[in-house]
Amino acid sequence: TNKILKNYMLAAVILLMAITSLGIFGFLSDAFQRNFSQYSLNLNKINSLKNQQTFITSQIDFNKNKLKDLIELQKTYQSSLDSAVKQDVTTTKTTSGGLFSSGKTEKVTDQKLLDSKNKIVETSQQNINSLFTQVSTVSSDLQNQEKLNSDISQEIIKLEADNTKGEIGTFKFVAEAFGVNIETAVRIFIILIVIVFDPLAVCLVIAYNSLARKEEKIEQKEINY
């Protein structure tokens, strides 16, 4: 072909390679961004769930300590109640005898001791009942928090498993292996694809044509001989 057509075809091929390479780069980048958006969303959810789990764990520890203190206090009031129930409220009373009889000693109920005993028993019982209610409430809260903590752990595991699936998981592994972020790893991978896509196709065509021409020359020489 003549020089003008050759230069035009060369420039057109180079321009076409640049256009298709940009198209490939944009297509792959768009595909990555769609997947990466879900990956980033899952990461944000995981971080949020972990923060929530940290707070719930602190509440669980607090309620465990609170429940332990309530049980100990309940035992103290129960011990006080048992002691009050066993308290002796009688007192010894001696009456003097008559002219022809000796003095008489007997045990009678001391009203003050009885009133004091009843008050201690009543107060201890009220405290025990109140503590029993508090223990039930704290135990219920603790069970709910432990269940919620378990559900959050399962959700975190599910989200982390989703993030390791497909191409994103592969790029994440490569990025961690080379110490770069995942966007950089994907960008390098796309650039490598672009470099060897159209240029390699054109080079293969040129190489084939060059090889065919050489074979034709060799055949022509053999015919001439």
C-alpha positions, 0 to 999 in steps of 0.5 A: 500500500502507499505511504499515505494509506499506510500511515492512516491505517497505522494511526487508525489501528492505534486509535481504535486500540486506545478506544477499545482499551478505554472501553474495556477499562471502563467496563471492568471498572464498572463491574468492579464498582458494582461488586465493590459497593456491596463489599463496602456496604457489608464492611460497614455493616460488619463494623456497625455490628461489631460496635453494637456487639461490643456494647452488648458484651459490656452490658452482659458483663454488667448484668452478670455482675449485677445478678451476682450481687443481687443473689448475694444480697438475697442470701444475706436477707434470707439469712437475716430472715432465718435468724429472725424466725428462730429468735426467741421472743419469750422472757422469764417472769418470776412471781412472788409466792404467798404466805404459804407458797413459794415464788413461781417462775415461768416464760412469757412472750415479750411483746417488744421482742415479738414486735421487733421480730415481726418487723424484721421478718416483714422487712426481710421478706419484702426485701427478698421479694423485691430482690427476687423480682430484680433477679428475674428481670436481670436474668431475662435481660441477660438471656435476651442480650446473649441471644442478640449477641449470638445473632449478631455473631452469626450475621457477622459471619454471614457478611464476612462469608459473602465478602470472600465469595467471587472475584472480590474475595480473590482480589482481597487476598491478592491485595493483602499478599502484596500489601496494597488496598483492594482498589489498587490491586484491581486497577493494576489487574485491569491495566494488565488486561488492557495492555495485552488485549488489543495490542496482543491481537494486533501483534498476533495478526502482524506476526502471522502475516510476517510468518506467512510472507517468509514462508512464501519467500522460502517456497518461491526460492525453492521453486526457483532452484 
